Amino acid sequence: MPDKDSMRDYFENVTRQFPQPGPGSNSPLSQLRELVAAIRFLTILPVPGSAQLFDTDDDDIPDLIIGSAYFPLVGLLLAALLWLVVLATNMVLPSIVLGALLVVIQTLLTGGLHLDGLMDSFDGLFGGTTPDRQLEIMRDSRVGSFGVLSAFCVLLFRFAVFASMRPHLLTLALFLVLPVARWAMVLTVNLFPGARLSGLGSAFRRTITLQRLLAAGVTSLVIVLIAGRLAGLLVWIVGTLVAVALGALINRRLGGLTGDSYGAVEEITEIILLLLIILLHNWF
């Protein structure tokens, strides 16, 4: 995955040149391209397929392809890969070692994308006194003390939860939490305004149509209902409410959300849902 500064510069150039991409095509090829784009955007997995980032089928107007409708499926894919690690090492490694291994692998698979957004968000929200200053801090590629502390707390908590869960509950938690946390990200992108007119967050927002939002929501709901039934429904509802609450809080502080904010929403939603599963483990 490219570094954050190069990604930001790239998407800023894209949004300046093509300020209003359309909704894209519903053809199978277009949907496959969106799925590939979603996997490449959210993970470091070397999936086959076209690396094209634009769809020029309609009137030669390029549409930025991020594949937001497939974000919950990417969460499902990540959960499946981590589940394979659990299966392969459950009888070999102590639970504390397995917990650490899962945290490391999850972070590597995502390229630290959401964690980076969390750190920048905490640096800005707690390091600045005005929205302009907070946004300026969030754009800085350097990580401050608040960012380091937030990443440490999130990773420590995730490790503690993974290490304390039995294999069945751990597997269920992965399949429930990872898709819902990515649905939470899509939801906040759609619900709240952007804090900037350009950048990754702005480019991301322009791709979220009502069709893609509904597809992401329904997909995540189906996944959790199959995996956890009523308990899965509870996780989906709580994750949705947490996303709305976090988005409203950040919007109040910054006057909108940024690409970093979406990463922070994903990370915090994940942590809260893991805590929920721990507290209500008898339901699962």
HELIX and SHEET records of a PDB file:
HELIX    1   1 LYS A    4  GLN A   17  1                                  14    
HELIX    2   2 PRO A   28  LEU A   42  1                                  15    
HELIX    3   3 SER A   68  TYR A   70  5                                   3    
HELIX    4   4 PHE A   71  THR A   89  1                                  19    
HELIX    5   5 SER A   95  LEU A  109  1                                  15    
HELIX    6   6 LEU A  113  GLY A  127  1                                  15    
HELIX    7   7 PRO A  131  ARG A  139  1                                   9    
HELIX    8   8 SER A  145  SER A  164  1                                  20    
HELIX    9   9 PRO A  167  LEU A  191  1                                  25    
HELIX   10  10 LEU A  200  THR A  207  1                                   8    
HELIX   11  11 LEU A  210  LEU A  254  1                                  45    
HELIX   12  12 GLY A  259  LEU A  279  1                                  21    
HELIX   13  13 HIS A  281  TRP A  283  5                                   3    
SHEET    1   A 2 PHE A  54  ASP A  55  0                                        
SHEET    2   A 2 ASP A  63  LEU A  64 -1                                        
END                                                                             
